């Protein structure tokens, strides 16, 4: 669904006398880009964390300890909760989601049961998830807040969490009625709950602190029902 600004851009192009030439040029470039994307699929290995963004292959450097600690802690809680109550599928680190133009490997992503029930053995490309979590690092922050934010929003991924492992802050965005991300929480304390993972609510401290994380793990294990 095109946004208002995108509709303005389309109208601007169509108002130009050389619009057909421009459209042909764009089409040709996208065809070449798709060929590079197919080669990317063939060449990428399981050992690499890589993404295909606007025609470019992005190979990520190894993460720092604080990044891995935060991503692992939150994944553990989401995975345990989703697995316990059979709510869907949780991807971690190298699960690649294929959007209309780009391919990303979010730190964490969640797919509802309706989507995950269609997954097959050996599958390596996954559809639009319902929740994405990106943990910031020096090398990824620009994309996490830029092209990824825009792309996740454009594909109406219901929830997007951005986590700063240094400042220990969580930002939670949800798609509003106009298809835009609305910031509904930015905090380093209190609770955070997910709208798409039914019943999932944890202490924000559990994302950053091992003792708090263990407390939440034990609480989830002890839960009898949602």
C-alpha positions in Angstrom: 0.0 0.0 0.0 1.6 3.3 -1.2 1.9 6.0 1.4 0.9 9.6 0.7 4.4 10.7 -0.1 4.9 7.7 -2.4 1.7 8.5 -4.3 3.1 12.1 -4.6 6.3 10.7 -6.1 4.4 8.5 -8.5 2.2 11.4 -9.6 5.4 13.5 -10.1 7.0 10.9 -12.3 3.8 10.5 -14.4 3.6 14.2 -14.9 7.0 14.2 -16.7 7.1 14.0 -20.5 9.8 11.3 -20.3 8.0 9.2 -17.8 8.1 6.1 -20.1 11.8 6.4 -20.4 12.3 6.7 -16.6 10.0 3.7 -16.0 11.9 1.6 -18.5 15.2 2.6 -16.9 13.9 1.7 -13.4 12.5 -1.6 -14.7 15.8 -2.5 -16.3 17.7 -1.8 -13.1 15.3 -3.8 -11.0 15.7 -6.8 -13.4 19.4 -6.6 -13.0 19.0 -6.3 -9.3 16.8 -9.4 -9.2 19.6 -11.4 -11.0 22.0 -10.3 -8.3 19.5 -11.3 -5.7 19.2 -14.8 -7.1 23.0 -15.1 -7.2 23.0 -14.0 -3.6 20.6 -16.9 -2.7 22.9 -19.3 -4.5 26.2 -18.0 -3.0 25.3 -17.4 0.6 26.3 -20.0 3.2 25.0 -20.9 6.6 28.2 -19.6 8.2 27.6 -16.0 7.1 25.2 -13.5 8.4 24.3 -11.5 5.3 21.5 -9.4 4.0 20.4 -8.2 0.5 19.4 -4.5 0.7 18.5 -2.4 -2.3 20.7 -4.4 -4.6 23.7 -4.6 -2.3 25.0 -7.6 -0.3 25.7 -6.6 3.3 28.0 -9.0 5.2 27.9 -8.4 9.0 30.8 -8.4 11.3 30.8 -10.7 14.4 28.7 -9.1 17.2 30.0 -7.8 20.5 29.3 -9.5 23.8 26.6 -7.1 24.9 24.7 -7.5 21.6 24.8 -11.3 21.9 23.8 -11.3 25.6 20.7 -9.2 25.0 19.6 -11.0 21.8 20.1 -14.4 23.5 18.3 -13.4 26.7 15.2 -12.1 24.9 15.2 -14.9 22.4 15.2 -17.4 25.3 12.1 -15.8 26.9 10.1 -15.5 23.6 11.1 -18.9 22.4 10.2 -20.6 25.7 6.8 -18.8 25.9 5.9 -19.4 22.2 7.0 -23.1 22.5 5.1 -23.7 25.7 1.8 -22.3 24.4 2.2 -23.4 20.8 1.8 -19.9 19.4 3.9 -20.1 16.3 7.6 -20.0 15.3 10.5 -18.0 16.6 13.5 -17.2 14.3 16.9 -16.2 15.7 19.9 -14.6 14.2 20.2 -16.2 10.7 16.6 -16.8 9.8 16.2 -14.9 6.6 13.0 -13.1 5.8 12.3 -12.3 2.1 10.4 -9.1 1.6 9.3 -7.7 -1.8 12.7 -6.3 -2.6 15.1 -7.0 0.2 16.2 -9.9 2.4 17.0 -9.5 6.1 18.2 -11.6 8.9 16.7 -10.0 12.0 18.1 -10.7 15.5 14.7 -12.2 16.5 11.4 -12.6 14.5 8.1 -14.3 15.4 5.6 -15.9 13.0 2.0 -16.6 14.0 0.8 -20.2 14.0 -1.2 -19.6 10.9 2.0 -18.7 9.0 4.3 -21.2 10.7 2.0 -24.2 10.1 2.8 -23.7 6.4 6.6 -23.9 6.9 8.4 -26.9 5.4 11.6 -28.8 6.2 14.6 -27.4 4.5 13.0 -24.0 4.1 15.6 -21.2 4.0 13.5 -18.1 3.1 10.7 -17.0 5.2 7.7 -14.7 4.7 6.7 -11.4 6.4 6.8 -12.1 10.2 4.5 -10.6 12.8 7.2 -9.3 15.1 10.8 -8.3 14.5 13.5 -7.4 17.1 16.7 -5.7 16.1 19.5 -5.2 18.7 21.5 -2.1 17.8 25.2 -2.1 17.1 27.6 0.5 15.6 27.5 -1.1 12.2 23.7 -1.8 12.0 22.1 1.1 13.8 21.7 3.2 10.6 19.9 0.5 8.7 17.9 -0.7 11.8 16.5 2.9 12.1 16.5 3.6 8.4 15.8 1.2 5.5 14.7 -1.6 7.8 12.3 0.6 9.7 10.8 1.8 6.5 10.7 -1.7 4.9 9.2 -3.4 8.0 6.6 -0.6 8.1 5.8 -0.9 4.4 5.2 -4.6 4.8 3.0 -4.0 7.8 5.0 -6.1 10.3 2.8 -5.5 13.3 5.5 -5.0 15.9 9.1 -3.8 15.7 11.3 -3.7 18.8 14.6 -1.8 18.7 17.0 -2.5 21.6 20.0 -0.5 22.6 22.3 -3.0 24.5 24.6 -0.2 25.8 21.9 2.2 27.1 19.7 -0.7 28.0 16.6 0.8 26.4 13.8 -0.8 24.5 11.7 0.9 21.9 8.5 -0.7 20.8 6.6 0.3 17.7 3.3 -0.9 16.4 1.5 -0.3 13.1 -1.3 2.2 13.5 -4.5 2.4 11.4 -2.7 4.4 8.7 0.0 1.8 8.3 2.6 3.8 10.1 4.8 2.8 13.0 3.7 4.4 16.3 6.2 4.5 19.2 4.2 3.1 22.1 7.0 2.4 24.6 10.6 3.6 25.1 12.0 2.6 28.5 14.7 0.8 30.4 12.4 -0.2 33.3 8.9 -1.6 33.9 7.1 -4.2 31.7 6.8 -4.7 28.0 4.0 -6.8 26.5 3.5 -8.0 22.9 0.2 -7.5 21.0 1.0 -10.3 18.5 2.4 -12.9 20.9 -0.7 -13.4 23.0 -0.1 -13.1 26.7 3.7 -12.4 26.4 4.6 -9.8 29.1 8.0 -9.6 30.7 10.2 -7.3 32.8 12.4 -5.1 30.6 15.2 -5.7 33.1 15.0 -9.4 32.2 16.4 -8.5 28.7 19.6 -7.1 30.3 20.1 -8.8 33.6 20.8 -12.5 34.1 19.1 -12.8 37.5 15.9 -11.0 36.2 16.0 -13.2 33.1 16.1 -16.4 35.2 13.2 -15.1 37.3 11.1 -14.7 34.1 12.2 -18.1 32.8 11.0 -19.7 36.0 7.7 -17.7 35.9 7.0 -18.8 32.3 7.8 -22.5 33.1 5.4 -22.3 36.1 2.5 -20.8 34.0 -0.4 -23.2 33.6 -2.3 -21.3 31.0 -2.5 -17.9 29.3 
